Amino acid sequence: MISDHVLDKAVPIPLYYQLKNIIQTEIESGAYAPDDAIPTEEELITQFGVSRTTVRQAISELVQEGKLYRIKSKGTFVTRKKINQDFFVRLESFNDQISKQNKTPKTEVISMTTVTPLPQVKEALGLADDEPAIFLHRKRFADNSPIVEVRTYLPYNHCSYIMDHDFTSESLYKVLEAHDPSDKIHHVRRVIESIKASAQNAKCLEIKPGDPVLFFTSTGFTEENIPLEYTLAFYRGDCNKFELTVMA
């Protein structure tokens, strides 16, 4: 625990930096779990015999680096470690992505039904005015924490067979490919933006309306460049980060 450490005032290392390293070391060791409170400013001042400025600088840097977060009038808490997603540049199932990070994936199907698609869905999938779409609405978890709300649309006339599948345990992409190799999603066009969580997002992801959300719009194409999947995905900003490799 933080209380097991002392600062060395005889070395030319700033006290705030020593304190910052102590707190970070204890977080990384697991002594403080995500959302645990660390000692208060007063407790740290008393324990280490340093000024309030020293304590605040150490904590402020850890907050800026995403290791801690503050709640007004309540204290300072350990941030949840973000899940590193690289699906932005790799076609890989959600379960495989989460399992690679030693976490347990889970999917809840909120609904799967036939709908009259909105104009943006019709345009993305190239649907006729009277052509229905399948709407697959899912909430996906890592270690029982909801991390993404996914709203997927597919052309009903082409993909009605998916209505017979259970997507709490099956992968949509694998179902498409298994039914007909020509239905395999070959490439995806994705757009990402940062938005504020709507009331629906907040309820689904167990966050507050207005909290930051990473919003992905994705269109999946077959090898013949036929659009077969249009997805809106809302990732919690507090527990996801995305990795992108750019080649020269």
N, C-alpha and C positions, 0 to 999 in steps of 0.2 A: 504494500500500500504506500501511498505518498508519504504517510507519516513515518515510514521506516527509513527515510532518507535524510541527509543533511547537506547543506551547501558548504562549499569550501571557499571561504573568503580570502584565503591566502594565495589563490591562483589568479592569473590575469584573464579569467573568463567571466564575462558579465553575469551578475547574479540572476538577472531575469532569464538569461539563456540556460543557466544550470537548472533553474526551476522548470522552465519549459521542457527540457530534456527529461527531467524526473517525471513530470506528468505524462509526457508522451510514452516513456518507457513503461509506465504502469498500465496505460491504456493498451499498448501493444502486447503486454504480458497476459492480458485478460483479467487483471485485478479489478478493473472497472468494465462492466458490460455495457453494451449500447443502451443509452437512455439513463444510465446511472448518473447520479449527481457526484461531482467531485467536491472536495472541501471548499467551504466558502472563502471569500477574500479575507475575512477576519481570522479564520482558522489558519490560513496559510501565512498571514502576517505574523501571527503569534508563534506558530511553529518554527518558522525559519528566521524570525527576527529581521525581516526586511520591510521596506516601505510599501505603501499601497501602489505607488507608481510601478515598482518592480513586479508585483503580483499581476497588476493589470496588463503590463506589457507582455508578460509570459502568456497569459490567458488570451489576450487579443490576437497574438500571432497564431495560436492554436485554433482559434475561431476562424481566422482568415484562411487557414490551411484546411479547414473542414474537419478538424479532429474533435472540436467542441462546438456546442451551440448554447446560446443564452436564452432564458425565458425571464422576462421582466418580473421582478418581485419574487421569483422562485429559485433562481440559481443558474449554475452552469452545468451542462450535461454532456455525456459522451455521445458523439455522433455515430449513427449506424454506418458500418462500412459499406460503401457503395459497390454494387454489382457491376463488374466490368463487362459490358456487352460489346461484341464486335459484329453483331448481325447486320450492322449498317453496310459492311463490306463483304459479308459471307452468308451464303445460303445454308442455314443450319437450323434445326428445330429448336424451339424454346427449351424443351427438356434437355437436349444435348448441351445447350449453352449454360444452363443452370447447373447441370450435373458436373460439368468440367470444373466448376468452382466449389465442388464439395458441398453443394446445397441440394436440398430435396425439392424438385419441381412438383407443382400441382396445378391442375386446371379445373375451374368451375365453369360449366356452361350455363350462362344466365338465360339464354334463349336461342332457339334455332327455328326459323320460320320463313315463310314466303312473304315478300313485301312488294309493293309498288315502289320502285327505286326513285330516289331524288334525282334531279337533273345532273348533279355532279357524278353520281354513280353511273347513270346511263351513259354519260360522256366517257367516263374512264373505261367502261366495259364494252362500249360500242353497242348498247342495247337499243332495240326498236322501242317506239313510244309505248307499245302495249305489252312489252316483254317483262315478265316478273324477274325478281332476283331472290336469291337465298340470302338471308341475314343471319349470320352466326355471331353471337355476342358472348364473349368469354372474359373471365377474370383469371389472371394467372399469378401464381404464388412462388416464392422461394422461402423454404423453411417456414411455411404457414403465414408468411407476411405477403399481403397483396402488393405487387410491384407494377402491374400493367393491366389496363383495361383495353380489350381488343374488339373492334367492330369490323367484321369482314363481310363483304358482299361478293357473290358469285352469280353468273348467269344461270337461272333455274333450268332453262331448256337444255343446257349443255351439262350441267352438274347436278341434276336432281338426285343422282345416286348417292350423294354424300348425306342425304337426309336419313339414310339407314345406318349411319355410323355414330359411334359414341366418342365425342371429342374431349371427354374428360380423360381419356386414356390413349386416344389415337392422334396422330399427327396429320393435319390437313394436307400438307404437301405429299406425305407418303401415301395417303388415301388416293389423292389425285393420280399419282404416278402408278400405283398398283392397279387402278381401274383401267388405265390406258396410258402406255408410255408417252403417247403424244400429248397427254394432259400434264406432263411433268412441268413444273415451274422452272424455266430455264434461266431467266434473268428478271430482276426487279428494279423498278425505278422508285427511289425513295426521296422524300423531301422532309426535312426536320425543321421545326421551329419551337421556340419557347413560348408557352402560353400560361395563363392562370387557370387553375382547376375550376370547372363549372360545378354546380351543385351536384349534378349526376356523377361527374368524375370523383368528387370528394366523397360521396356516399359509397361508391364502388371501391375506391382505393383506401378508404379509412383515413382521409386527410381533411384539411379544412378548405372550404371554397376560397379561391384566390391563391392557394399554395402553388408553387412552381411545378409545372408539368412539361415534359418533353413530348411534343406531339409529332408523330410520324404519319405521313400519308404515303402509302405504298401501292404500286400497281404491279402485279405479277404477270409475266408473259410466258407463253410456251416458246419452244424453239422456233415455231413458225411465226412468232411475234403476234400471237393472238392473246389479247388481254383476258385473263381467266379469273383474276382475284384483285379485289380492291379493298384495302384495309386502312382503317384509322386506328392508330395505337397511341394510348396515353400512358406514358411512363412517369412514375413518381420521380420528381427531381431530387428528392432527398436520399434516394437509395439506388440510383442508377447513374452510370457514366458510360460514355461510348468512345470506343477507341477506333481511330482511323489512321491507316498507314498510307502515306502519299509517296509515290515513287517518282524520282527525277526522270 
